[in-house]
Amino acid sequence: MSEMLKFVFKGSRSYVQGTSLFNALVQSADQRGLAEGKINVYFKKMIHNPLCTLEERIPTTEDSVIGEITSSNGVTITLCVNEATDVEIADRQEFDEKEVFRGAVLGEKSIVQENPHHGDLIELLVSLCKKMHQACIDDTKKWVFSRYDGCFPIPVPHKVELRITKQVGARLTCSDVLVNDQKIGDMYFS
């Protein structure tokens, strides 16, 4: 059975932001009794329709987004998100990404923000990671969030740090995600 989701497009984007999809997966997991644990979410294709279907099932190669979620007590589910066949005009929401990473300090291949002020924690991590990629690797490339493998919910941060640990040219990176000096996961950008 599929569940219909409707997303807003943030800022001038013409696609559903990965952070919105991440939050929908976490919310859906919570509704199924998985309130905390580990999530491994892959963004395989961009979604340009604000209407999507979410299904709990074995993924296929055609799926746009796949979330493998394991609760702290070992229960595992797989959720798949794809564009719906019906199409709608997207509602829009203002999004000031520069405000999200205001006050962050860049290192050689890292970024740190003390006392983060943005409430959507995955949005905070992705915005910081994107800023780090633009400043430390290539500011002409359109970097996109392609995978998160780590804990959920994201702990309340007093300090957030991302460090690029693996890099394949300007095509793919893996970064450690640290919240309050504890590694909570890996974030991939491509």
Helices and strands as residue ranges (DSSP letters): E 2-6, E 9-10, H 18-31, E 37-43, E 51-56, E 65-71, E 76-83, E 92-93, H 97-100, E 105-106, E 110-114, H 121-136, E 145-152, E 159-168, E 172-179, E 182-189
